[in-house]
Amino acid sequence: MSACAETVEIAVTPSGSKQRLPSPSRNIGLIFLILFCWAVASIPQLAKYFHDLRLFLVFLTGALCIVVLVASLRWILAKQTDRISTMAFVTFWSVMVILYLFLYPLSQRHAVGSGSDAEDALRVAATQLMQFHYPYYGRTFAGNPITPLPGAVLLAVPFQAVHRIGLQNIFWLAGFICFCAGFFRRRATALAFLIVMTFAALVSLDHFVVGGDYTVNLWYVCVASYLFVKAYDGNHRAWAGIAAGVLLGVTLSSRAVYPLVFIPLLTAYVRQHRSLLGAGLIMLNPLLVATVITVPFYFYDRAHFSPLHIAQKLNFLPPRQADMALVLLTLVAISVACSGYFVRLTLARLFLIAGIASSSILLTPGILLLFSDQSQERGLGVLSYANVPATLIALWAFYQLEAAVKCEPPLDQTPLVA
């Protein structure tokens, strides 16, 4: 069954044949889910600059714009007017680059607030690694430890070599745009998703323009997962699968949440398409790469392997409760990811389950912190990590919204990349 045939109501055509029609309630539910994902990825940033009534009015205005955009997407898909050219994606990328070039210098001068030290963490770690020093002995300008895993540091090294580490965001944005154009069936859907969850999602936009890697981590994990799946879905050469596996292993070793969630899901996906032995051999490549990259840094100096310090996000709880919460949330994430073994996985469902699983680690602490006696500013900062699961769930929601609209193969399906 094609994507566009995934509907729930039946109608009889004049010729007497049966035809499935979209369910209005299902479409409305998907629109509200997209709106929710946008809200999760925007409210932490909006709340930094607006309060009380102004925050409500700004949020309401943004929400109405998102609803209009998504409703327009449904109209475009239904009317078969999807004639989005490659230039539209180039224009989107160019606008994002202009925003980066304009706002990045302001973030470096800390013109608005104290700024983020996410880029500085990568800069310090990559510089130390280029000098063959242990990258986790350094500290950011804010005095915080280095939290990216070694894979993120390795991917940042080429950009630090030219002293512009934030340029990796521009590079991987181009890769993420190509991923979206390949993942969605219609280019209009891909462009709408990018506008909602990259441009209008203010947490994503903020991470992009300040040079931080929280959002770019997700982008290159999505790109690598897509290339890995496609390398083994089709009749690609062996070197393509090996290269995709190496890239996947490096990207998974960027933040601790990604191997916890994506390794079980990708293993389940491959297992559904190959024998047990074949699936094991296919997954061995990225697993070995991620392990070889990460484990030596851990055993070199376990006390200073600061990516593990991310657990400090729960230090607003009493120590014993914080330890229990960390273990529990991790087990929940792994358990949800393992549910992929019990459903028929598509790439869209893989991203959905990954979003739900990662939300236990990336959304729950922020919610708990907001309801604690800690400062609201800190709670919003922790809540901003939920941008990752929100983006993953939005990928599935846009895909399903596209599938719910009766459509024929469009005329503009020449891929952005071969």
N, C-alpha and C positions, 0 to 999 in steps of 0.2 A: 504493500500500500504506500502511495506517495505521501509526502508531508502534507500536501494540500488536501488530501482526502481524510485527514484526521478530524472528523466532525461527528456530531452525535444525533442530529435530527434527520428524518427521512421525508422527502417530498417526491411526488409523482409528476414526471414531466409530461407534456402533451403527447409524446409518443408512447407513453405508458411505462417507460423505464423509471426505476427508482434512483433518486439522487440524494446524497447526504448534504445537509445544510448546516451552517454554523449555529451553535447554540448561543443565543444572546446572553444568557446568564453566565455562560462560561467565558465569553469574550469580556464581559464586564468584570468578572473576577480576575482575569488576566491583566486588565487595565489597572485595577486597584492594586494588584501585586506589583506591577511595574512602578506605580506611584509610591508604594511602600518602600521599595528598594531605593528609589530616588531620595525619599525622605531620610532613610537611614544614612545614605551617603551625602547628605547635604546639611541636615540639622546641626550636627556638631560644629560645622563651620559658620552657619548662619547665626548660631547662638553666641558666637564670639563678638559679633558686631551689633546685634540687635537684641532687644529685650522686651518682654511683656507684649503690649499691643503691637508694636512695630514688628516684632518677630513673627507674630501671628499673621499680620497683613502681608509681610514679605513672603512667608511660607505659602500662604493661600494663593498669592499671585503666581508664584513659581509652580505650585501644584496645578493650577488652572492651565498654565502654559504646557505642562507635561501632558495633561489630559487631552488638550487640543492637538498636540503633536501626535500622540498615539492614535487618536481618533482619525486624524488626517492620514496616518499610515494605513489604517484599515481601509479607508476610502480609496487610497491609491492602489492597494493590492486588489481590492474588489473590482475596481474599474479598469484593471489591466493597463494602467498608465505609468508603470514602473519603467522609466527610461533614464535612470540615473547613470551618468557617464563616469568614467574613471576620474575625470577632472573634478567632479564633486568631492571625491575622497582626497584628491590632491589639495583642493581648496580648504577642506576641513583640517588637514594636516598643517597647511601653511598658516591658518588662523591660530592653531595651537602653538606653532613655533613663534609667531609674532607675540603672542601672550607671554611665552616663556622669555623671549628676548627683552620684553618690556618690564615684566614683573620680577624676573630673577635678580637683577641688580638691586631692586628694592628689598628683597628678602635678605640679600647679603649684607645690606646696611642696617637691617633690622628696623626699617622705617616704621613698621606696624608691629608692635609687640616684640617679644624677645626672639621670635623666629624659631625655626626647627633646626635641630642639629643632626637630622637624619643624613643629609648629604655630607656633613663634616665627619660623621662616623665612617662612611665609606672612604672618604678622602684620607683620613688618618690610617685606616686599615690597609688600603691599597698602597699607600706610600710605604708603610712598614714592610709589606710583602714584597714590593719591588726592590727594597733594600735587603731582602732575605732576612728580615726580622720577624719575630712572632707578632702577628697583627693585632692581638687582643690585649697587649700591654698598654696601649694608648687610651686616651680619653678625649671626648669631644670638648668643644669650647664651653659647653654647659656642665662639664664635669661628669657626664654620663659614660657608662661603659659601651664598648662596641657590641651591638647586638646582631648584625647580619651574620649568617652562617658563611663558611668559606666560599661556597659557590657564588654568592652575591658579590663577595670581594673579588674573586677571580674575574667575573663578568665586568666588574668596574675598572679593572686594571688598564685595559686599552684606552679608556677615556681619561683616566688619571694620568696616563703617559703623555697626554697632550694638555694636561692641567685644566680639563673641562669635564669634570665627572658628571655634571648634570646633563651633558649631551647624550648620555645613554638613554635618558627619558625620550628624547626626540627620536633616536634610532629605534627603540623598541615600540614607540607609538606607531611608527610606520609598519612594523611587523604585526602589531595588534590590529591595525586597520586591514591589512591583507588577510589576517586570520578571520576577522568578522566577515569580509567579503566572501571567503570560502565556506565559512560555517553556515551562514544564512542562505536560504534559497534565492532570496530577492535582494537586490542591492539597496532598495528603499528601506528594508528592514535593518540592514547593516548600518546604514547612515543614521537612521533614527535611534538605534541602540547607542551608537557612538556619541550622538548629541546628548542623549539623556544621561548616560552613565559615565561619560568622560568629560564633556564640556559643562553640562548643567549640574552634574554631581560635584558639588563644590569641594568635597574632601579629595576626590580624585584630581580635580583641577589644582587644588592647593599643593598636593604632593608633587604634581608635575612641574609647576612653575618654580617651586623652591629647590628642585633638584633632588628631593628625597626619593627613596627607593621602595616605599611601601606599596605604591600602586604599580610601579614598573615590575616588581617581583611577580605580581599576579599576571601582568601582561605576558612576560616571557614564559611563565609556567603554562598559560593557555596556548601560546604559540607552540611550545615544545610538545605539549600533550597532543595537540592537533596533528602536528607533523609525525609524531610517533605512531598515532593510530592510523593515519593515512598511509604511512610507509608499510604497514602490515595488512591493511585492508585491500590494497591493490597489488598489481604485479610489478612492484618496484624492485630495483636491483638491491642486492644484499648490502652494498655500501650505504645506500640511503637509509636502510633500517638501522645500521650500526651508527651512522652519524646522528640520526634522530634520537637514538637511545643515549648517546653521549651527551647531546644537548639537554635531553630531559633530565639525566642524572645531575648535571651541573645546576640546572635551574631549580630542581627540587632541593638542592643543598643551598637554599637562599634564606628561608625562614622555616622554623621547626614545624609549623602547621602543615606545610605542603607535603612532606613525605608521610606524615601521619594520615593524611586524607587521600592523597592521590595514588600512593602506591597500592593500597588495597583495592581502590576503584579501578585503576588501570589493569591490575592483575585479574580482577573479575571480568573486565571487558575482554581482555585477550583470551582468557579461559573460555569464554562463550563462543569464541571464533576459532580456537585451536584446541588441540589435544592438551592434556595435562602436562606432558613432557614439553610439547612445543611452547606452551604458555610460559613454563618455567624458564626455558632457554631464552625466550624473547625478553622477559623481565629481568633476566640476569644482568644484561648489559647496563641499564640505568641504575640498578641496585648497586652493582660493583662500582660504577663511577661515583655515585653519591657517597658510598662508604669510603672509597679511597680518598676522596676530597675532604671529607669531614672528620673521620676518626683520628687520623694522625694529629690534627690540630687539638683534638680533645685530649688525647693521651700525652701530648707534649707538655701541657700544663693544665691539668683539670681544674685547679683552683682559680685560674684566670681565664678559663674558656667562657667568656662573658655572654655569648648567646643564650646560655642557660639562665642568665640573670633576668630574662624576660618574665620569669615567674614573679618578679617583684611587682608586677602589675596587680597582684593580689595581696600586697603587703598592708592594705587597709584593714584586712581581717586579722584576727589573732593568729600567731604563728601556726598553731596546730590546725586551725580551721583553714588557713591558707594552703597548707600542705595537702590536706584532705581535698580541698576544692580543686587544686591543680591536678591531682591524680584522678578525681572523679570526672572533671571536664575532659581530660585527655582520653579516658576510657569511653566516655560518651561519644567523642569525635570518632574514635576508631570503630566503635560499635556501629554508628550510623554509616560510616564509610563501608563497612563490611556488609551492610544490607544490599550492596550491589551484587552480591553473590546470589541473591534470592529474587531478583527482578531481571527482566530482559533489558540489558543496557544499550542505549544509544549514546552518542556523544553528548546530546542535549541532556539526557537523564544523568549522565556522569557528572556534568557540571552542576545540575540541580542538587544531587546528593552531596557533592563536594561543598556546595554553599551551605547546606543545612548542617553538615558535619562540622565545618570550620566555624560556624556561628556559635557553637558551644564554647569554643575557646576565645573567639574574637569579639563576640557580642555580649555574652553573659557577664564578664568582669565589668564592662562599662555600665551595664544596667544596675548591677549590684552597687557599684561605686556611686552612681547618681542618687540612689536611695539611702546611702550611708550618710554619716555626718561630715564627710570630707568635702573639699571645695568643689563647686559645680564645674569650675574650669578644668580641674584634673579629670573629673568624670567624663566631660565632653571629649577631652583628649584621648582617653582610653576607648570611649565609644567610637571614635573615628576609625579604629581598626576594623570595625564592622563593615566598612566600605568594601572589603574583600568578599565576604559571603554575599553581600547585597548585589555586587556585580555578577557573581557566579549565578545566583538565582535569577537575576534579570536576563542573563543569556538564555536560560530555559524559557522564561516567560515570553520574551520576544519571539523565540523560535516557535512556541506553541501558538502565539497570536497569529503569526504568519501562517501556520498550518491550519488554523481554524477558518481562514478565509479561502473560499473556493477560488482557485486560480489555475491558469495554464502556464506552461513554461514561457517565461518572458523572452523578449527579443534581445536583451542586453546582458546575457549571461557569459560573455567573454570574461574569463577570470583576470583579476588584476595582475596576477603572476602566473607563470606557466606551471 
